[in-house]
Amino acid sequence: MATHNYLGLVEHPSLEEKAIQSLRKYGVGSCGPRAFYGTVDIHLELEERLAKFLRVEEAVLYSYGFSAVASAIPAYAKNTDVIFADSGVHFAIQKGLQASRSRIVFFKHNDVDDLRRVLEEQAALDKKNPKKAKVTRRFLVVEGLYMDHGDICPLPEIMELKKKHKVRIFVDEAVSFGVLGATGRGITEHFNIPVEDIDHFSSTLENAMGAYGGFCAGTTFIVDHQRLSGLGYCFSASLPPLQAACALASLDILQSDPAIIKTLRNKCEYLHGKLVKSETIDVEGLHFSPVKHLRFSNRQRSSGQEGRATESSRLEKVVSKAWESGLAVTVARYLDDEEKFCPEPSIRLTVNVQLTNEDMDFTVDVLEKTFAELK
C-alpha cells in the first residue's frame, strides 16, 4: 500500500518479456541525449503512440519523470512572465516554477474563487501598465489529481477563467494519467473537455504505467520547442530503450483492456468507504483517487516545526506497527526546507488493482487498530 503501481503493471509478464526483447536488441543504455546519438526508433514509436492515445499532435519523452514538468515550465516561461499556480502542486512542479524565474502567484489549493481574485488583480495591473502587459505572458499550472492531497482539479471552472483572462494552461497528470477517464486518458476525458483547450500536458511513466521516464504532450509547435529548450531533454541521456518497450507494453494493456480503469476505481471506492467510517483516522482524498492521505483525527494542527515533528513521529510509529502486522505503508516525505507550502504530515496510502477485498479489509483493520492504540 506504499507504491504508485496503480494498474499493477510492475513485474507484469508482458512488460518483462518486452523489456528482455528490447535489451537483447538495443542493449541497456542509449549512450547520449536525444539530439546526440541517443534517439532510437523505439523512442519515436512511443512518442507517436502516446500522442495518438492522448489525441494530441505530438509527445516528447524525458528519461526521468521528475524532469518532464520541471524542464517544461522554464522552457516556456521566463523572467518577464507571470505564472499562477495552485498552492498544492507537487515538488517537481515547484522546481520548474523556481527555474523559470517568472513572477509566481500562488492561489489557494483548488479554490476557484481565489484564482479568480488573482487573475482579476493581474488584469487591473495590466490596465495600469498596458505597455508591460503586451510583453507579459500568463501561465496557469495545475495537477489533474493532486499527489499531495488526493483530490481532483476543478478543471471545468478553471477553463472558464482561462478563456476569460487568456492564460495558457499547463496540466500535470502524474497521478491522473492511466487513472482518470473511461480509458485512462486523464482529467480531460474525466470531465469531457476537448484536449485542444489544454495548452500543455505533462506526466510520468513511473506511476500507472509501471515503467520510468516522463513525457509532455500538446501541439507540434509546443512540443518542438521543448526539443530545443527543455533542459532535461537536451542534456540528459535519453530513456533506456528497454523502458520505452515497457511503456509501450503498458499502453497495449491499457488499450486492449480499458476495464482495468474501472476495476481500479472500484477498489479505490471500496477502501475509501471503509476508511472514512473510522473515528480515529482522517482521510484526505476523493473516493475514486488511488492516492489517499491518512492522519490522526486528534492530531496537532500547528504548522510549526515542533507540531509537525510530533505528528510525524506518531505516524512513523503507525508505520512501524503496521509493518509488524504485515502491512507496508509509508509516511509521505517532503523536503521541509524547500517545499513552498509543506502539507501536513500524513501516511500516503496508495491503491492498486491487484488488491483483493480481503487485502483492503485487512489494511483497514490494521490501521484502525494501530491508530487507536497510538491516538
N, C-alpha and C positions, 0 to 999 in steps of 0.2 A: 504493500500500500504506500510505497515511497518513491516509485519511479514513474516517469511520464510515458509509460508504454501503453497508451490508451487503447490501441487496437490489438494489443498482444502480438505485434509483429516481430519483436526482438526474438531472435533464435527461431523464427518461423522456418520450416524446412525449405520452402520455396526461396526465401531470401538467402539462406545459407548456400543452396545449390547455385543460385545466380552469382553469388559472391565468389565461390570457388571457380566457376567457369571464367569469370572476369579476371580473377587472379592469375589463372593459367594463360590467359590471352594477353593481358596488359602488364602483368607484374603488380607490384604493390603501389609505389608512388607514381606521381605524374611528372616529376622531375623539374617542375617550374611553374610560374604563374601562367595564367591562361594565354596571355599575349606572347609569352616566351617559352615555347616548347611544351606548355602544359595542357593544351587543348587536345582532347581525344574524342573520337567520334561519339562515344557513349555520353560525353558531356552535352554535345549538341542534341543528341536524341532525347536526353532527359529534359533539357530546356524546352524543346519542342513539345514533348508530352505534357509537361507542367502547364505551358501556355494554353495548349488545347484543352486540358482538363479544366482550367480556370476560366476558359473562354475569353482570354485576353490575347493581344497581338504577340507578345514576346515575354520570355522569362530569362533571368540571368542567375547563374549558380555562384554560390560562395562556398568556400571549403570549411567554414565554421559557422554554426548557426548564429552565434553572438554577433559576428562581424557583418551579417547581412544588413540589419536595420541600423547598426552603429556606423556603417560605412555609407549607407544610402542617404541618411539625413544630411550630413555635411557635404555630400556630393551635389546637393541642390541648394540648400540654404546657406547663406553667407552672412557676414557681419552687418550687412545693411538691411537684413530681413528680420521679420518677426515670426516667431513660432508660438502658437497656442497649443499647450499640451495638457492632457489630463494629469492631475497630480498623482494618480495611481499607476502610471506606466512603469514597466519593469526596468531593471538596471541597464540592459543593453540599449534601450531607447534613451535613457538618461545620458549615457556616454555619447550617443550620437548627437543629442541636443547640445551637450557641452562642446563637442568637437566642431560644431557648426559655427560657434562664436556669434550666433544670432541673438537677438533680444528674446528671451524666453518668458512667456507669460503663462503661468500655470493657472488652471481653473479647478475648482473643487471636483473631486472624483465623481464622475457620472452625473454631474449637476448641470443640466442643460441651461437652467436659468443663470447660473454663474458664467457659463460660456457665453451666453447672450450678453451679459454685462460687459465682459472683457472685450468682446467684438464691437460693441457699441462705443466703448471707451476709445478703441482704436479708430473707429470711424470719426469720432469727434476730433481726435488728434490729426487725422488726415485732412479734415476740413480746415483746420488752423494752419496747416503747412502743406498745401497741395503739391508744391514742387518736390518735397521729400516723399510724399505719398506716391508719386508717379514711379519712383525708383525702389520703393519698398515692396517686396513680395511677402505674401502672407501664407503661412502653412498651418495646418491643424493636424495634430498627431494623437491617435487613439489606438487602443487594442480592441480586437474582436471580443475575446474572452480574456479577462484580466488575470494574469498569472498570480499576482499578489493579493487578489481579492476573490477570485472565483465567480465574479459577476460579469454580465454582458454589457457591451457598449450600447446605449440607446441611439443606434445609428439613424433611424428614420428622422428623429427630431434634429439630430446633428446635421443631417444632409440638408434640411430646410435652412438652417443657419449658414451652412457652407455656400449654398446657392445665393442667398440674400447678400452675404458680405463678400462673396467672390474670393474665397480662400481655397488653396489646394489642400486636399486631404490625403494623409498617409494613414493606412490601416495596417497594423501589425497583427498577424494571425498565428503567432507562435503556438497558442493553445487551441484556437478555433479551427485551424486547417485540419481536415480529416475528422472533425468532431461535429461542427455545426452544419445544418442544412441536410436535406434528404440524402444527398450523395457525398457529403463531406467537403463541399466546395467553400464552406466558411460562412461568414456573417452575412455576406450579400445574398447568398442563397437562403439563409435562415429568414431574412426579412424581405426577400424577393425584391432586392434593389439592383438595378442594372449595373453590371461591373464597369460599364463605361463611365459611370458617375464618380467612380473612385480613381483618384489620380495615381495612386501608387500602393501596391500590396507588398508586404514582406512577411516571411515566415521561416520556420526552421524545419528541417527534415529529421530532427532529433527527438521529436515527441511522438506524434501519432504514426509517423512513417517508419519508425524503427531503424533508421539509418543515421548518418550525420551529415552536417553541412547545412546550408540555408539557401534561400533564393528570394529574389524580388521580381515582381511582375507588373505589367502595365502595357502602355503603348510602346511601339518600336522607338519612338522619339525619346520616351522616358528611359527605357532600358539601355539604349545605345549610349546615352550619356554616362551611365554607370560604368560601362566598359572602358571609359577614358578617365573617369573621376572617382570611382569607388575605390578607396584605398585598399580595402580588404580583398577586392577583386584584382586590382592591378599588381599588388605587391606580395600576395600570399601564394604559396604553392597551391595549385588547383585541387579540387576534390579528388581523392583517390578513386580511380575507375571502379574498383570493386564496390565502393559506397554508392556510386551512381547506379550500379547494377542493382543494389539493394533497394534503392528508392524506386527504380523502375518496376521491380517486382512488387513493391508495396502498392504502387499505382495500379498494377494489374489486378491485385486482390481487391482494392477499393472499388475499381470499376466493374469487376465481374461479380462482386458480392456486396452491393451497397447496403444490404440488410444489416451488415456489421455495425453501421452507424446507429440504427435503431436499437440494436442489441446493447450497445454502449449506453445509449440514453436510458434505456430501461433499467440498467444496472445502477446508473448514477441516481436515478429517481428512487430506486428501491433502498439504496444505502442512505440517501438523504432523508427519506421518510422515517427511517429508524433512528437516525442521529438526532433529528430535531425534537424527538419526544423526550430526550434526556434532560433532566433537571440540573445536571452538573456541567454540561457541555454547551457552549455557544457555538453555533455553526455559521460561518460566513461563506457565502457562495450560493449560486442558484441550484435548484433541484436537478437540472439537467447538465450541470457543469461537472467534468471529471476532476476538477481541482476544488478542494474544499479546505477551509482553514478552521481549525478547532482551537478553542480557548476555554479556560475556566469561566464558568458563569459568575463566580465571585472574585474575579481577578482584580488586581490593582490597575486602574485605568490611567495612571500617571504616565506622561510621556517622557519623564525624566529618566536619566541613566539608571538610577537606583531602582525605580519601579520596573523598568524593562529587565534589569538583571534578575530581580526577584521572580518575575513571571517566566523568564527564560529558564531559570533554574528549576522551577516547578514543572515546566513542560519537559525538560530533559529527564526528570525523574519518571514522568509518564512514559517517555520513550524507552527508558531502561527497563521499567517493569513490564511494559508491553512485550519487549523483546524476550524477557524471561518466560512469558506465556506463549511465545511462538508467533508474535505479530511484529512485523517490521514497519515502523513509521519513523518519521524524522521531523525535527523542528525546522521550520523554514529559516534559511540562512540569508543574512543581509550584511552588507558592509556598512555598519552603522555610521562610520565617519564620512562615507562617500554618498550614501543614499540621500536624495533630496528630501523625500518625505518617507521616513522609515516606518513601515507598517508595525502594528502591534505584534509582539511575539506570538507565534502560533505553531501548531502542528499542521504541516501541509499534507493533507491526505489526498491520494490520487486513486482513481478508479480505472480499471481496465476490463476488457470484455472476457478475460479468462476467469474472472471471479465467479464463483457459484453463489447462490443464495446462502448456502451454509457457510461459505467463507465470510460473507458480509455479516451474517448473524454473529459469527464468532468475533469478527472485528468489533462490532458494536458492544458485545458483551464484555470483551476485554477492556475496551476504552471506558465504558461506563463504570466498571468495577475499579479501574485504576484512577480515573478522575475523582471518583467518590472517596477513595482511600486518601488521596493527596489534597483534597479541597481545603 
